[in-house]
Amino acid sequence: MVQTSIISHLTLLHGSADLVMLVLLAWLLQGRVKHGWIWALLSGLLIGFISALPLFVPLFAYIVLYALTRMFQRRVWQMPVMAMLVLTVIGTFIQHFLTIVSLQINGVPIAFSEGIKFVTLPSALLNLILSIPVYVLVVDIAGFVYPEEVVV
């Protein structure tokens, strides 16, 4: 609800932040989270149903982000904030690339270079700005959901 009612109206040029993607990335970067692919699948389906895009675009983008997140966790496991920033930019570009291609296939006359300049780059900037606060909030939520065991 926050994504569709508030965040989508906060635009820079024609780009807007993707709060669902940011929360998904931050959640997937938590080491204690199990079955992250289910969260990616549900997020993709949710965005696919509420947007005008074909269902496969956000679904495929979020599944690819899940795979990239798992790969980053194995390689950059001691720097999750850096992984969050890098994956935010990569995720924005993947999602927007798929969106532009699907719109062009469906006959929408959008130039690829204009889509990148006026939508993708501003969206990536907004996503980067929001990624750190979202990550901090999700780390706190994950601490409540998956409390650390105290060894006595």
VMD Tcl script that builds the backbone (N, CA, C; Angstrom):
set m [mol new atoms 456]
animate dup $m
set s [atomselect $m all]
$s set {name element resname resid chain x y z} {
  {N N MET 1 A 0.821 -1.188 0.000}
  {CA C MET 1 A 0.000 0.000 0.000}
  {C C MET 1 A 0.866 1.252 0.000}
  {N N VAL 2 A 1.957 1.234 0.780}
  {CA C VAL 2 A 2.842 2.389 0.823}
  {C C VAL 2 A 3.476 2.617 -0.546}
  {N N GLN 3 A 3.823 1.539 -1.237}
  {CA C GLN 3 A 4.422 1.652 -2.568}
  {C C GLN 3 A 3.472 2.329 -3.536}
  {N N THR 4 A 2.232 1.883 -3.596}
  {CA C THR 4 A 1.305 2.411 -4.594}
  {C C THR 4 A 0.729 3.763 -4.219}
  {N N SER 5 A 0.590 4.055 -2.933}
  {CA C SER 5 A -0.055 5.307 -2.551}
  {C C SER 5 A 0.909 6.455 -2.298}
  {N N ILE 6 A 2.106 6.179 -1.811}
  {CA C ILE 6 A 3.020 7.267 -1.453}
  {C C ILE 6 A 4.278 7.255 -2.310}
  {N N ILE 7 A 5.012 6.166 -2.291}
  {CA C ILE 7 A 6.326 6.107 -2.933}
  {C C ILE 7 A 6.233 6.316 -4.440}
  {N N SER 8 A 5.202 5.786 -5.088}
  {CA C SER 8 A 5.099 5.932 -6.540}
  {C C SER 8 A 4.820 7.370 -6.960}
  {N N HIS 9 A 4.356 8.202 -6.039}
  {CA C HIS 9 A 4.095 9.601 -6.357}
  {C C HIS 9 A 5.284 10.505 -6.062}
  {N N LEU 10 A 6.294 9.989 -5.402}
  {CA C LEU 10 A 7.527 10.739 -5.163}
  {C C LEU 10 A 8.469 10.450 -6.327}
  {N N THR 11 A 8.451 11.322 -7.322}
  {CA C THR 11 A 9.203 11.051 -8.539}
  {C C THR 11 A 10.344 12.041 -8.719}
  {N N LEU 12 A 11.325 11.598 -9.465}
  {CA C LEU 12 A 12.441 12.415 -9.901}
  {C C LEU 12 A 12.496 12.239 -11.413}
  {N N LEU 13 A 12.286 13.327 -12.167}
  {CA C LEU 13 A 12.025 13.256 -13.600}
  {C C LEU 13 A 10.817 12.333 -13.778}
  {N N HIS 14 A 10.976 11.160 -14.360}
  {CA C HIS 14 A 9.857 10.230 -14.497}
  {C C HIS 14 A 10.101 8.940 -13.714}
  {N N GLY 15 A 11.131 8.909 -12.905}
  {CA C GLY 15 A 11.468 7.704 -12.153}
  {C C GLY 15 A 10.918 7.762 -10.739}
  {N N SER 16 A 10.647 6.597 -10.206}
  {CA C SER 16 A 10.198 6.508 -8.816}
  {C C SER 16 A 10.892 5.319 -8.152}
  {N N ALA 17 A 10.896 5.335 -6.847}
  {CA C ALA 17 A 11.554 4.274 -6.095}
  {C C ALA 17 A 10.683 3.026 -6.077}
  {N N ASP 18 A 11.305 1.897 -5.871}
  {CA C ASP 18 A 10.604 0.617 -5.777}
  {C C ASP 18 A 10.812 0.082 -4.366}
  {N N LEU 19 A 9.899 0.433 -3.484}
  {CA C LEU 19 A 10.009 0.057 -2.086}
  {C C LEU 19 A 9.920 -1.454 -1.893}
  {N N VAL 20 A 9.116 -2.124 -2.692}
  {CA C VAL 20 A 8.977 -3.572 -2.573}
  {C C VAL 20 A 10.310 -4.249 -2.876}
  {N N MET 21 A 10.988 -3.785 -3.928}
  {CA C MET 21 A 12.288 -4.360 -4.275}
  {C C MET 21 A 13.296 -4.109 -3.154}
  {N N LEU 22 A 13.282 -2.919 -2.585}
  {CA C LEU 22 A 14.233 -2.597 -1.521}
  {C C LEU 22 A 13.998 -3.449 -0.283}
  {N N VAL 23 A 12.744 -3.613 0.096}
  {CA C VAL 23 A 12.433 -4.450 1.265}
  {C C VAL 23 A 12.808 -5.899 0.978}
  {N N LEU 24 A 12.516 -6.371 -0.230}
  {CA C LEU 24 A 12.875 -7.744 -0.598}
  {C C LEU 24 A 14.382 -7.948 -0.527}
  {N N LEU 25 A 15.153 -7.034 -1.097}
  {CA C LEU 25 A 16.618 -7.162 -1.065}
  {C C LEU 25 A 17.145 -7.145 0.365}
  {N N ALA 26 A 16.648 -6.211 1.157}
  {CA C ALA 26 A 17.111 -6.123 2.546}
  {C C ALA 26 A 16.744 -7.389 3.323}
  {N N TRP 27 A 15.570 -7.932 3.073}
  {CA C TRP 27 A 15.144 -9.149 3.761}
  {C C TRP 27 A 15.988 -10.349 3.328}
  {N N LEU 28 A 16.243 -10.437 2.022}
  {CA C LEU 28 A 17.034 -11.557 1.514}
  {C C LEU 28 A 18.478 -11.511 1.985}
  {N N LEU 29 A 18.991 -10.325 2.292}
  {CA C LEU 29 A 20.371 -10.200 2.763}
  {C C LEU 29 A 20.540 -10.575 4.234}
  {N N GLN 30 A 19.438 -10.830 4.926}
  {CA C GLN 30 A 19.524 -11.273 6.313}
  {C C GLN 30 A 19.915 -12.749 6.326}
  {N N GLY 31 A 20.961 -13.077 7.010}
  {CA C GLY 31 A 21.492 -14.434 7.001}
  {C C GLY 31 A 20.558 -15.481 7.565}
  {N N ARG 32 A 19.698 -15.079 8.475}
  {CA C ARG 32 A 18.829 -16.047 9.135}
  {C C ARG 32 A 17.542 -16.335 8.373}
  {N N VAL 33 A 17.287 -15.609 7.293}
  {CA C VAL 33 A 16.052 -15.785 6.532}
  {C C VAL 33 A 16.141 -17.065 5.712}
  {N N LYS 34 A 15.151 -17.890 5.863}
  {CA C LYS 34 A 15.059 -19.128 5.096}
  {C C LYS 34 A 13.968 -18.972 4.044}
  {N N HIS 35 A 14.067 -19.734 2.985}
  {CA C HIS 35 A 13.063 -19.752 1.916}
  {C C HIS 35 A 12.853 -18.369 1.304}
  {N N GLY 36 A 13.939 -17.716 0.960}
  {CA C GLY 36 A 13.862 -16.390 0.362}
  {C C GLY 36 A 13.219 -16.399 -1.015}
  {N N TRP 37 A 13.297 -17.521 -1.704}
  {CA C TRP 37 A 12.705 -17.597 -3.032}
  {C C TRP 37 A 11.198 -17.434 -2.965}
  {N N ILE 38 A 10.588 -17.852 -1.860}
  {CA C ILE 38 A 9.141 -17.678 -1.708}
  {C C ILE 38 A 8.804 -16.199 -1.607}
  {N N TRP 39 A 9.621 -15.455 -0.846}
  {CA C TRP 39 A 9.400 -14.011 -0.732}
  {C C TRP 39 A 9.582 -13.324 -2.072}
  {N N ALA 40 A 10.572 -13.750 -2.851}
  {CA C ALA 40 A 10.781 -13.167 -4.181}
  {C C ALA 40 A 9.593 -13.484 -5.097}
  {N N LEU 41 A 9.119 -14.702 -5.041}
  {CA C LEU 41 A 7.986 -15.111 -5.852}
  {C C LEU 41 A 6.730 -14.326 -5.479}
  {N N LEU 42 A 6.440 -14.225 -4.188}
  {CA C LEU 42 A 5.259 -13.491 -3.738}
  {C C LEU 42 A 5.355 -12.005 -4.077}
  {N N SER 43 A 6.533 -11.424 -3.918}
  {CA C SER 43 A 6.716 -10.008 -4.248}
  {C C SER 43 A 6.512 -9.774 -5.735}
  {N N GLY 44 A 7.074 -10.633 -6.557}
  {CA C GLY 44 A 6.911 -10.502 -7.999}
  {C C GLY 44 A 5.461 -10.644 -8.431}
  {N N LEU 45 A 4.768 -11.609 -7.848}
  {CA C LEU 45 A 3.355 -11.783 -8.167}
  {C C LEU 45 A 2.528 -10.581 -7.716}
  {N N LEU 46 A 2.814 -10.079 -6.531}
  {CA C LEU 46 A 2.083 -8.922 -6.007}
  {C C LEU 46 A 2.251 -7.711 -6.916}
  {N N ILE 47 A 3.483 -7.395 -7.274}
  {CA C ILE 47 A 3.735 -6.258 -8.147}
  {C C ILE 47 A 3.177 -6.520 -9.546}
  {N N GLY 48 A 3.252 -7.746 -10.002}
  {CA C GLY 48 A 2.688 -8.087 -11.303}
  {C C GLY 48 A 1.188 -7.878 -11.367}
  {N N PHE 49 A 0.490 -8.169 -10.267}
  {CA C PHE 49 A -0.955 -7.999 -10.250}
  {C C PHE 49 A -1.377 -6.540 -10.113}
  {N N ILE 50 A -0.611 -5.728 -9.380}
  {CA C ILE 50 A -1.055 -4.344 -9.162}
  {C C ILE 50 A -0.506 -3.368 -10.192}
  {N N SER 51 A 0.412 -3.801 -11.037}
  {CA C SER 51 A 0.940 -2.902 -12.058}
  {C C SER 51 A 0.319 -3.240 -13.410}
  {N N ALA 52 A 0.547 -2.364 -14.368}
  {CA C ALA 52 A 0.025 -2.584 -15.713}
  {C C ALA 52 A 0.983 -3.408 -16.565}
  {N N LEU 53 A 2.094 -3.814 -15.984}
  {CA C LEU 53 A 3.079 -4.606 -16.709}
  {C C LEU 53 A 2.613 -6.049 -16.853}
  {N N PRO 54 A 3.141 -6.755 -17.840}
  {CA C PRO 54 A 2.876 -8.195 -17.885}
  {C C PRO 54 A 3.398 -8.868 -16.613}
  {N N LEU 55 A 2.715 -9.879 -16.181}
  {CA C LEU 55 A 3.022 -10.529 -14.903}
  {C C LEU 55 A 4.447 -11.043 -14.825}
  {N N PHE 56 A 5.005 -11.499 -15.951}
  {CA C PHE 56 A 6.331 -12.115 -15.915}
  {C C PHE 56 A 7.446 -11.102 -15.669}
  {N N VAL 57 A 7.227 -9.815 -15.949}
  {CA C VAL 57 A 8.315 -8.831 -15.822}
  {C C VAL 57 A 8.769 -8.692 -14.370}
  {N N PRO 58 A 7.904 -8.293 -13.424}
  {CA C PRO 58 A 8.389 -8.203 -12.046}
  {C C PRO 58 A 8.710 -9.561 -11.437}
  {N N LEU 59 A 7.976 -10.580 -11.838}
  {CA C LEU 59 A 8.229 -11.915 -11.303}
  {C C LEU 59 A 9.632 -12.385 -11.684}
  {N N PHE 60 A 9.974 -12.266 -12.954}
  {CA C PHE 60 A 11.302 -12.674 -13.409}
  {C C PHE 60 A 12.384 -11.797 -12.788}
  {N N ALA 61 A 12.134 -10.486 -12.706}
  {CA C ALA 61 A 13.125 -9.570 -12.129}
  {C C ALA 61 A 13.408 -9.921 -10.668}
  {N N TYR 62 A 12.389 -10.212 -9.892}
  {CA C TYR 62 A 12.594 -10.501 -8.475}
  {C C TYR 62 A 13.226 -11.870 -8.258}
  {N N ILE 63 A 12.920 -12.832 -9.114}
  {CA C ILE 63 A 13.575 -14.143 -9.013}
  {C C ILE 63 A 15.058 -14.008 -9.352}
  {N N VAL 64 A 15.390 -13.215 -10.369}
  {CA C VAL 64 A 16.794 -12.968 -10.702}
  {C C VAL 64 A 17.487 -12.248 -9.546}
  {N N LEU 65 A 16.801 -11.308 -8.916}
  {CA C LEU 65 A 17.383 -10.616 -7.755}
  {C C LEU 65 A 17.625 -11.576 -6.599}
  {N N TYR 66 A 16.733 -12.533 -6.415}
  {CA C TYR 66 A 16.948 -13.534 -5.375}
  {C C TYR 66 A 18.231 -14.315 -5.650}
  {N N ALA 67 A 18.404 -14.753 -6.908}
  {CA C ALA 67 A 19.605 -15.517 -7.271}
  {C C ALA 67 A 20.864 -14.669 -7.089}
  {N N LEU 68 A 20.811 -13.411 -7.497}
  {CA C LEU 68 A 21.964 -12.517 -7.322}
  {C C LEU 68 A 22.261 -12.266 -5.843}
  {N N THR 69 A 21.221 -12.150 -5.056}
  {CA C THR 69 A 21.411 -11.928 -3.616}
  {C C THR 69 A 22.106 -13.117 -2.974}
  {N N ARG 70 A 21.692 -14.319 -3.343}
  {CA C ARG 70 A 22.345 -15.522 -2.799}
  {C C ARG 70 A 23.807 -15.583 -3.219}
  {N N MET 71 A 24.081 -15.201 -4.467}
  {CA C MET 71 A 25.455 -15.189 -4.947}
  {C C MET 71 A 26.282 -14.141 -4.182}
  {N N PHE 72 A 25.715 -12.969 -3.965}
  {CA C PHE 72 A 26.417 -11.921 -3.225}
  {C C PHE 72 A 26.644 -12.331 -1.774}
  {N N GLN 73 A 25.682 -13.027 -1.181}
  {CA C GLN 73 A 25.845 -13.447 0.210}
  {C C GLN 73 A 27.027 -14.386 0.365}
  {N N ARG 74 A 27.271 -15.220 -0.605}
  {CA C ARG 74 A 28.400 -16.137 -0.525}
  {C C ARG 74 A 29.724 -15.413 -0.715}
  {N N ARG 75 A 29.729 -14.350 -1.505}
  {CA C ARG 75 A 30.974 -13.679 -1.841}
  {C C ARG 75 A 31.259 -12.448 -0.979}
  {N N VAL 76 A 30.218 -11.705 -0.615}
  {CA C VAL 76 A 30.397 -10.446 0.121}
  {C C VAL 76 A 29.631 -10.539 1.438}
  {N N TRP 77 A 29.752 -11.641 2.125}
  {CA C TRP 77 A 28.925 -11.886 3.303}
  {C C TRP 77 A 29.251 -10.997 4.483}
  {N N GLN 78 A 30.426 -10.385 4.529}
  {CA C GLN 78 A 30.768 -9.528 5.664}
  {C C GLN 78 A 30.391 -8.070 5.433}
  {N N MET 79 A 29.903 -7.723 4.242}
  {CA C MET 79 A 29.542 -6.347 3.932}
  {C C MET 79 A 28.129 -6.294 3.343}
  {N N PRO 80 A 27.106 -6.583 4.145}
  {CA C PRO 80 A 25.753 -6.626 3.593}
  {C C PRO 80 A 25.243 -5.263 3.131}
  {N N VAL 81 A 25.709 -4.173 3.737}
  {CA C VAL 81 A 25.252 -2.850 3.300}
  {C C VAL 81 A 25.784 -2.555 1.901}
  {N N MET 82 A 27.045 -2.907 1.641}
  {CA C MET 82 A 27.602 -2.723 0.302}
  {C C MET 82 A 26.856 -3.594 -0.707}
  {N N ALA 83 A 26.541 -4.819 -0.317}
  {CA C ALA 83 A 25.766 -5.695 -1.195}
  {C C ALA 83 A 24.391 -5.101 -1.462}
  {N N MET 84 A 23.782 -4.483 -0.456}
  {CA C MET 84 A 22.475 -3.843 -0.627}
  {C C MET 84 A 22.557 -2.727 -1.662}
  {N N LEU 85 A 23.577 -1.903 -1.577}
  {CA C LEU 85 A 23.723 -0.791 -2.526}
  {C C LEU 85 A 23.951 -1.298 -3.947}
  {N N VAL 86 A 24.843 -2.254 -4.099}
  {CA C VAL 86 A 25.146 -2.786 -5.437}
  {C C VAL 86 A 23.930 -3.496 -6.017}
  {N N LEU 87 A 23.269 -4.310 -5.211}
  {CA C LEU 87 A 22.094 -5.031 -5.695}
  {C C LEU 87 A 20.924 -4.096 -5.996}
  {N N THR 88 A 20.851 -2.982 -5.296}
  {CA C THR 88 A 19.807 -2.000 -5.579}
  {C C THR 88 A 19.970 -1.436 -6.984}
  {N N VAL 89 A 21.187 -1.072 -7.328}
  {CA C VAL 89 A 21.438 -0.535 -8.670}
  {C C VAL 89 A 21.215 -1.615 -9.726}
  {N N ILE 90 A 21.762 -2.801 -9.499}
  {CA C ILE 90 A 21.594 -3.902 -10.458}
  {C C ILE 90 A 20.123 -4.254 -10.614}
  {N N GLY 91 A 19.407 -4.344 -9.509}
  {CA C GLY 91 A 17.985 -4.680 -9.559}
  {C C GLY 91 A 17.159 -3.646 -10.294}
  {N N THR 92 A 17.478 -2.377 -10.076}
  {CA C THR 92 A 16.768 -1.316 -10.789}
  {C C THR 92 A 16.989 -1.436 -12.288}
  {N N PHE 93 A 18.237 -1.665 -12.691}
  {CA C PHE 93 A 18.523 -1.784 -14.120}
  {C C PHE 93 A 17.882 -3.021 -14.727}
  {N N ILE 94 A 17.892 -4.141 -14.021}
  {CA C ILE 94 A 17.256 -5.360 -14.536}
  {C C ILE 94 A 15.760 -5.140 -14.717}
  {N N GLN 95 A 15.136 -4.612 -13.692}
  {CA C GLN 95 A 13.692 -4.422 -13.747}
  {C C GLN 95 A 13.299 -3.426 -14.838}
  {N N HIS 96 A 14.032 -2.352 -14.967}
  {CA C HIS 96 A 13.687 -1.350 -15.969}
  {C C HIS 96 A 14.004 -1.828 -17.386}
  {N N PHE 97 A 15.078 -2.577 -17.545}
  {CA C PHE 97 A 15.393 -3.144 -18.855}
  {C C PHE 97 A 14.252 -4.056 -19.314}
  {N N LEU 98 A 13.817 -4.943 -18.425}
  {CA C LEU 98 A 12.713 -5.842 -18.771}
  {C C LEU 98 A 11.425 -5.071 -19.043}
  {N N THR 99 A 11.202 -4.013 -18.293}
  {CA C THR 99 A 10.001 -3.201 -18.494}
  {C C THR 99 A 10.028 -2.511 -19.849}
  {N N ILE 100 A 11.155 -1.896 -20.193}
  {CA C ILE 100 A 11.258 -1.202 -21.476}
  {C C ILE 100 A 11.100 -2.180 -22.629}
  {N N VAL 101 A 11.741 -3.330 -22.534}
  {CA C VAL 101 A 11.629 -4.329 -23.602}
  {C C VAL 101 A 10.194 -4.819 -23.737}
  {N N SER 102 A 9.533 -5.094 -22.624}
  {CA C SER 102 A 8.150 -5.579 -22.710}
  {C C SER 102 A 7.217 -4.507 -23.244}
  {N N LEU 103 A 7.456 -3.250 -22.905}
  {CA C LEU 103 A 6.631 -2.175 -23.456}
  {C C LEU 103 A 6.851 -2.018 -24.954}
  {N N GLN 104 A 8.091 -2.146 -25.397}
  {CA C GLN 104 A 8.367 -2.065 -26.831}
  {C C GLN 104 A 7.733 -3.226 -27.582}
  {N N ILE 105 A 7.753 -4.422 -27.002}
  {CA C ILE 105 A 7.119 -5.583 -27.630}
  {C C ILE 105 A 5.609 -5.377 -27.740}
  {N N ASN 106 A 5.028 -4.728 -26.730}
  {CA C ASN 106 A 3.585 -4.478 -26.724}
  {C C ASN 106 A 3.188 -3.262 -27.555}
  {N N GLY 107 A 4.149 -2.646 -28.249}
  {CA C GLY 107 A 3.820 -1.569 -29.170}
  {C C GLY 107 A 3.876 -0.165 -28.595}
  {N N VAL 108 A 4.377 -0.007 -27.397}
  {CA C VAL 108 A 4.502 1.330 -26.822}
  {C C VAL 108 A 5.756 1.985 -27.399}
  {N N PRO 109 A 5.607 3.158 -28.029}
  {CA C PRO 109 A 6.772 3.785 -28.663}
  {C C PRO 109 A 7.651 4.498 -27.634}
  {N N ILE 110 A 8.547 3.768 -27.033}
  {CA C ILE 110 A 9.468 4.338 -26.051}
  {C C ILE 110 A 10.886 4.054 -26.524}
  {N N ALA 111 A 11.676 5.114 -26.581}
  {CA C ALA 111 A 13.080 4.951 -26.975}
  {C C ALA 111 A 13.860 4.407 -25.786}
  {N N PHE 112 A 14.702 3.439 -26.071}
  {CA C PHE 112 A 15.471 2.794 -24.997}
  {C C PHE 112 A 16.351 3.811 -24.266}
  {N N SER 113 A 17.020 4.684 -25.006}
  {CA C SER 113 A 17.919 5.662 -24.374}
  {C C SER 113 A 17.143 6.655 -23.512}
  {N N GLU 114 A 15.962 7.067 -23.960}
  {CA C GLU 114 A 15.156 7.982 -23.154}
  {C C GLU 114 A 14.637 7.295 -21.897}
  {N N GLY 115 A 14.261 6.035 -22.020}
  {CA C GLY 115 A 13.811 5.289 -20.848}
  {C C GLY 115 A 14.904 5.179 -19.801}
  {N N ILE 116 A 16.133 4.946 -20.260}
  {CA C ILE 116 A 17.260 4.848 -19.326}
  {C C ILE 116 A 17.527 6.206 -18.685}
  {N N LYS 117 A 17.570 7.261 -19.503}
  {CA C LYS 117 A 17.906 8.604 -18.991}
  {C C LYS 117 A 16.857 9.169 -18.058}
  {N N PHE 118 A 15.594 9.065 -18.452}
  {CA C PHE 118 A 14.550 9.771 -17.727}
  {C C PHE 118 A 13.794 8.924 -16.717}
  {N N VAL 119 A 13.969 7.617 -16.757}
  {CA C VAL 119 A 13.248 6.763 -15.812}
  {C C VAL 119 A 14.217 5.930 -14.976}
  {N N THR 120 A 15.111 5.188 -15.623}
  {CA C THR 120 A 15.957 4.239 -14.904}
  {C C THR 120 A 16.979 4.926 -14.013}
  {N N LEU 121 A 17.712 5.875 -14.540}
  {CA C LEU 121 A 18.736 6.545 -13.718}
  {C C LEU 121 A 18.134 7.303 -12.531}
  {N N PRO 122 A 17.042 8.080 -12.723}
  {CA C PRO 122 A 16.429 8.703 -11.534}
  {C C PRO 122 A 15.870 7.681 -10.548}
  {N N SER 123 A 15.315 6.586 -11.068}
  {CA C SER 123 A 14.807 5.533 -10.178}
  {C C SER 123 A 15.939 4.905 -9.381}
  {N N ALA 124 A 17.078 4.672 -10.027}
  {CA C ALA 124 A 18.233 4.099 -9.329}
  {C C ALA 124 A 18.707 5.037 -8.226}
  {N N LEU 125 A 18.720 6.342 -8.500}
  {CA C LEU 125 A 19.121 7.312 -7.480}
  {C C LEU 125 A 18.154 7.311 -6.302}
  {N N LEU 126 A 16.865 7.327 -6.577}
  {CA C LEU 126 A 15.881 7.277 -5.493}
  {C C LEU 126 A 15.978 5.979 -4.706}
  {N N ASN 127 A 16.178 4.873 -5.403}
  {CA C ASN 127 A 16.336 3.588 -4.717}
  {C C ASN 127 A 17.575 3.585 -3.835}
  {N N LEU 128 A 18.667 4.170 -4.320}
  {CA C LEU 128 A 19.888 4.249 -3.503}
  {C C LEU 128 A 19.670 5.091 -2.252}
  {N N ILE 129 A 18.960 6.198 -2.409}
  {CA C ILE 129 A 18.694 7.069 -1.262}
  {C C ILE 129 A 17.873 6.334 -0.209}
  {N N LEU 130 A 16.898 5.567 -0.645}
  {CA C LEU 130 A 16.026 4.859 0.298}
  {C C LEU 130 A 16.588 3.525 0.782}
  {N N SER 131 A 17.623 3.019 0.137}
  {CA C SER 131 A 18.089 1.671 0.458}
  {C C SER 131 A 18.659 1.554 1.869}
  {N N ILE 132 A 19.411 2.537 2.326}
  {CA C ILE 132 A 20.002 2.444 3.673}
  {C C ILE 132 A 18.925 2.500 4.763}
  {N N PRO 133 A 17.989 3.472 4.735}
  {CA C PRO 133 A 16.936 3.439 5.772}
  {C C PRO 133 A 16.097 2.163 5.738}
  {N N VAL 134 A 15.798 1.676 4.553}
  {CA C VAL 134 A 15.021 0.434 4.446}
  {C C VAL 134 A 15.826 -0.725 5.018}
  {N N TYR 135 A 17.114 -0.781 4.704}
  {CA C TYR 135 A 17.957 -1.866 5.216}
  {C C TYR 135 A 17.995 -1.847 6.749}
  {N N VAL 136 A 18.162 -0.682 7.330}
  {CA C VAL 136 A 18.217 -0.571 8.795}
  {C C VAL 136 A 16.899 -1.018 9.411}
  {N N LEU 137 A 15.797 -0.606 8.825}
  {CA C LEU 137 A 14.481 -0.994 9.337}
  {C C LEU 137 A 14.275 -2.504 9.237}
  {N N VAL 138 A 14.669 -3.088 8.110}
  {CA C VAL 138 A 14.488 -4.531 7.919}
  {C C VAL 138 A 15.410 -5.321 8.847}
  {N N VAL 139 A 16.617 -4.824 9.118}
  {CA C VAL 139 A 17.509 -5.496 10.075}
  {C C VAL 139 A 16.848 -5.545 11.453}
  {N N ASP 140 A 16.206 -4.453 11.860}
  {CA C ASP 140 A 15.510 -4.442 13.148}
  {C C ASP 140 A 14.339 -5.420 13.154}
  {N N ILE 141 A 13.583 -5.452 12.073}
  {CA C ILE 141 A 12.449 -6.377 11.994}
  {C C ILE 141 A 12.943 -7.821 12.016}
  {N N ALA 142 A 14.023 -8.097 11.287}
  {CA C ALA 142 A 14.577 -9.459 11.270}
  {C C ALA 142 A 15.076 -9.850 12.658}
  {N N GLY 143 A 15.568 -8.888 13.427}
  {CA C GLY 143 A 15.998 -9.178 14.797}
  {C C GLY 143 A 14.843 -9.612 15.682}
  {N N PHE 144 A 13.652 -9.067 15.435}
  {CA C PHE 144 A 12.471 -9.479 16.194}
  {C C PHE 144 A 11.948 -10.823 15.718}
  {N N VAL 145 A 11.953 -11.033 14.413}
  {CA C VAL 145 A 11.419 -12.272 13.848}
  {C C VAL 145 A 12.340 -13.450 14.115}
  {N N TYR 146 A 13.647 -13.221 13.966}
  {CA C TYR 146 A 14.658 -14.257 14.177}
  {C C TYR 146 A 15.605 -13.819 15.273}
  {N N PRO 147 A 15.193 -13.898 16.531}
  {CA C PRO 147 A 16.088 -13.452 17.602}
  {C C PRO 147 A 17.313 -14.355 17.705}
  {N N GLU 148 A 18.434 -13.735 18.052}
  {CA C GLU 148 A 19.656 -14.505 18.210}
  {C C GLU 148 A 19.588 -15.305 19.521}
  {N N GLU 149 A 20.101 -16.524 19.446}
  {CA C GLU 149 A 20.095 -17.369 20.616}
  {C C GLU 149 A 21.221 -16.957 21.543}
  {N N VAL 150 A 20.903 -16.872 22.821}
  {CA C VAL 150 A 21.907 -16.503 23.829}
  {C C VAL 150 A 22.470 -17.786 24.407}
  {N N VAL 151 A 23.792 -17.929 24.321}
  {CA C VAL 151 A 24.460 -19.116 24.862}
  {C C VAL 151 A 24.914 -18.784 26.269}
  {N N VAL 152 A 24.477 -19.593 27.228}
  {CA C VAL 152 A 24.826 -19.355 28.630}
  {C C VAL 152 A 25.799 -20.392 29.094}
}
mol reanalyze $m
mol bondsrecalc $m
mol representation Tube
mol addrep $m
